[in-house]
Amino acid sequence: MSEKKALTDRVLHGDCLAALATLPAGSIDLVFADPPYNLQLSGELHRPDHSRVDGVEEAWDRFADFAEYDRFTRAWLAQCRRVLKPDGALWVIGTYHNIFRIGAAVQDLGFWILNDVIWRKTNPMPNFRGRRFTNAHETLLWCAPSKGARYTFNYEAMKSLNDELQMRSDWLIPLCGGAERLRGGDGKKAHPTQKPEALLHRILVASTRPGEVVLDPFFGTGTTGAVAKRLGRRFIGIERDAGYVRLARARIAAERPAAPEALRLDSRREAPRVPFGSLVERGLLRPGDVLVDAGRRFAARVRADGSVISAEHRGSIHFVGARVQGAPACNGWAFWHVERQGRLVLIDELRQQLRSEAE
């Protein structure tokens, strides 16, 4: 068993600060943290029919005052920053009760906020007292360990998840419910703030790669671990409640990882660079070949030095593509085609052919 395997895929039962202190520095690729909200609730909350709302009343969400909560927040954030790799990242989720205090601590400790993401709930709990707006969202902060960190962002994967549109920073995802919601023998929620697996799926696909290590210092019933296992990521969970630990371990044991080929992330940004001239050198295009756009409105001829020339312009495939259209910029790989056996072939297909040969 490898050292990495021995240290991961486990749930640590105990206080998060003590457990975090045992982890090696620079060993974690991603931290997802769902810390106590510090709701400061007083009294019970009831619906209009006088039924009691099953809210957050556990001891883990109680702090004497804001100062105590701030000390706790800075302590666990500092430990998370210590165990993160230089190119790792932190995701932390909260509500208006705590996220702004966490945000200040994150910045004070040297993290660099990349985005604040709004998780907009399709089915939020109504405001039964009718004295405020319905709280329909939570806020996530996505942070790099430092301003210049080379963090992971699987842009193409996020675009694919969103029907080939750029993923926005407002995410419409239902609350955890149905068969996914864990319940005790009495039918009550096993955990009051169990997060939906869809939320963790998006976060892990966005900012990790298969085989990387995800740490959740407030593990609860193990949503992070279950999704990590399914997606071929390694995980470490920390949880101080013994009942939650048992639920998490059983839940994760029942999870089955997806096949490796289903987890592959294809990124154009990380693909080997293939200059246009390489297509000419390798004979996929020949000097004198004519390139056209999809509608055959524009044409340019390939030159031996890897440039192209139109009736009025000469330069790279991108430069000439932009000039013939009168556009400020052009991705020549997605614009120019060459005719092969009576059909137009995008020159990017020729580039992909060279890339596949290099793999």
N, C-alpha and C positions, 0 to 999 in steps of 0.2 A: 504494500500500500504506500502510495506516495505521501510525502510530508504534507502537501497541500490537501490531499484527500483526508488525511488523518485529522487535520485542524478544522475542516469544514463539514458541512452537512450535519450540523448538530445544534441542539437547543440547550443553552446554558441556563440552568436554574439558579437565579440569585439576583442580587442588586446590580443594576446596570453599570454603575460607576466601578464597583469592585471587579466585575467581569471584564469591562472594557480595559482595565489596567493590566489584565493578563494577556491581552492580544499583542502580537508583535507590531512594532511600528512599520508603517508602509506596507501593510499586508492586505488591504481591502480595496477593491475596485469601486464599490458603490455603497453608500449608506442610505437606507430609507428609514426615516424616523417619524414615528407618530406618537409624540410625547404627550404626557398628561395635558389636558386643556386648561386646568386651573379655572374651572367654571365658577367657583365660589357660589354654588347654589345654596339657597336658604329656603327650607320648606319644600313640600311636595308640589308637583305640577299635575293638574288634572285637566281632562278634556271637558268639553261642554256637557257631556252626559255623565260627568263626575267620575268616570273611570280614571285610574291613575296612570300617568305616563311612565313608561319604563325607561328612565333616563340614566345619566351617569352619576352614581352616588357612592362609588367605591372609594376606599381610603387612599388609593394611589393617585386620586385626583385632588387631594386636599393639601393645601399649603397654608402656613400661618399668615403670610402676607406676600405682596409682590416681591419684596426683597429676598425672601426665602426662595421663591420660584425662580427669580433671576439668578441666584447663586447656583441652584441646581441646573438651570439651563446652560449656563456658561461652563459648568464642570463637565457635563456630558458632551457638549459641543467641542470642547477642547480635546477630550479624549478621542472623539471621532476624527478630528483633524489630524491627530497624532497617528492613528492607525490607517488613514487613507493614503493611498499611493499618490505621488505628485501629480499624476494625470487622472486621478479618480474624481468622484463627484459626490455631492450630498443632496438628497431630496428630503425636505421636512415639511410636514403638513400640519395645519392648525386652523383655528377659527379666529374670529375677531377678539376672543378672550385672551389669546396668547401669541398669535402670529407676529404681531408688531413688536412685541418684546423680544421674541426669538430673532426677528429680522435685524434688530439693532445689535444683538449679541453676535450673530453671524458675521456682520460687517466688522464689529470691533475685534473679532478674533482673526481677521485676515481672509475670510472666505470672500469670493467674488460672485455676486448674484448674477446668474445668467438670464433667468426668467422668473417672474412670478406667474404661476399658472392657476387659473380658476377652475376648480372642479364644480360644475353646475349640476345639481342633482335634479333628475327628472321627477322625482317623487319625494320632495322634502317634507318633514313634519310641519304641519301648520302651526301658526302662532295662535295658540288657543285663547290667550288672554286678550288678543286684539289690540294690544298697545304698541306693537312694533311691526315692522315688515317681517314677513316670513324669512327665516334664515335658510336660504336655498343654495348656499355654496360654502366651500372651504377653499383655503388658499394653500398652494404648494410653492415653496421656494426651491429652485434648482440652482445649486452653487458649485463652483469650482474651488479647489483649495487655495488658489491664488489667481491673480488677474491674468497671468500669462500661461496658465496650465493648458495642456493639450488634452482636454477632456474628450470623451466619446459622445458623438451625436450621430445616430444612424438616420440621417435626413431622408434617404430614399425609403427606408422602412416606414417612417412616419407618413410620408407622402402616400405610400401604397396602402397603409391602413385607412387613409382618408380619401379613397377613390381618386388618387393621383392629384389631389390638391394639397398645397402646403398645410401641414398641421398647425392649427392656431393655438393660442395660449388659453382658450376657454374650452373646456372639455365637458361635454354633456354625457354623463354616465349615471345610471340609476344607483340608488342605495343598494347595499347588500340585502338580498331577500331570497325568497323561495327556498329551493333545496340547498343553496349555497350558505344560507344563514344557519349557523350552528345553534342548537337549542339544547337545554337541559331536559331531564326527565319530566319536569313540570311544564314543559312547553315554552318556558321563558327564554329570552335570548341568552346564550352562553356568555357573550361579551357585548357590552352596550355600544361599542364603537367599531365593530368589525368592518373592515374596509372591503369594498367589492374587488373581486379578483381582476375585473376588467381594468381597474385603475392601476394595479401593480403590473399587469401585462403591458400596458402602454409605457409605463416608466421603465421597465426592464428592457423592453425591445428598443426604446429610444436611446438608452444610455449605457447599455452593457453589451458584451459579446458572449457567445456560448463559452462556458468554462470559467468565466470570471466569478469573483467572490462578492456576494451581496451581504451586508451586515444590517440587521434590524435590531436596535438596542431596546425596543419596546415591542416585543414580538407578539404579545397577545395570543390569539388562537392560531397563529402561523400562516396567515395569508401570504406574506412575503415568501416564506419557505416553500409553500405549496406551488406558487406560481414559478419560483426560481427553479424548482426541481422539474416542473413540466417543460420549462424553456431551456433546460440544459445548463443552467447556472448553478454554482455552488452557493451555499448560504451559511450564515451563522446567526442564530437568534438568541436574544437574551430576554428572559422573562422571570419576574420574581414571584408570580402567583403559581403555585403548584398545580392548581386545577387547570389553568390555561396551558401550562407546559404539557400536561397529559393529553389535552385535546389537540394541541399543535402536533405532538409527536404521532398520534394516531392518524390525524388528517394527512400529514406528509407521507407517512408510511403507505397510505392507500393511493397516493398519487403516482402516476406513471409518466416518465419523461417521453417527450416526442422523439421521433427518429432524427438522427443528426442531419440528414439531408433536408428535413423540414425546418431546421433552425438556421440554415445558412443565411447570412446577411450579405447581399451583393451591393457594394458601394462603388459608384463611378468615381467618387473622389479618391478612393484608396486603390483603384485599379492602376496597373502599371501605365505610365505615360507612353503614348505612341504618337510620335510626330507624324504629320501628314506626309512628310517626305519619306518616311519608312515604307508607306504604301507604294511609292514610286520605286524605291530601291529594291523592294521585294517582288516587284512585278505585278502586284495586284492592280495597280494603275500604270499606264504607260505614258511617256511624254507624248502630248498631242491628243490624248483622250479628252472628250468633251463632257463637262459636268453641267447638269441642268437642275433647276428647282423642280418640285413635284408637279407644277403646272406647266412646265416647259416655257415659262415666260422669259427666263434669264438663262444665259449660258456663259461658261468660262472654259478655257482650255488649260490642261495640265502641262506644266513645264518641268524639265529635267531636274531643276534645283528645288522642287517641292513647292514652288509658288504657282499661282494660277493667274490667268490673264483674260479679261473680258474686252469688249470693244473699247472701253475707256479707262479701265482700271487694272492694276497689277499689284499683287501682294499675296497675303495668306488667304486661305479659304474663308476665314472670318472677316477679314478686311474687305475683300472683294464682294462677299455675300452681303455685307452691310451697304456698300456703296451702290451696288446695282439696284437695291431696294429703296435707297434713300433713307435708310434706317440708321440710328445711332450705333447699333451693335447687332451682331449676328453670330449664332453658334453654327459655324460652317458644317460641322459634323451632322447636324440635324437638318441642314438646308439643302446641301448639294447631293445629287444622285448621279449615277452613271448607268448607262444602258447595258444590260447583260442578257443575251438570249431573248430579246424582245420585251424585257421588262425593266423598270427603273429600280435600281438597288441603291439604298442609302449608303453613303460612304462610311457611315458609322458601323455598318455591318462588316465592312472590310477591316476596319480597325479592331472589332471584336474578334475577328478571325485570327489576327496577329496575337491578340491577348491570350486567346485560348491555346495557341501553339506554345506560348511562353510558360503556361502553367504546368 
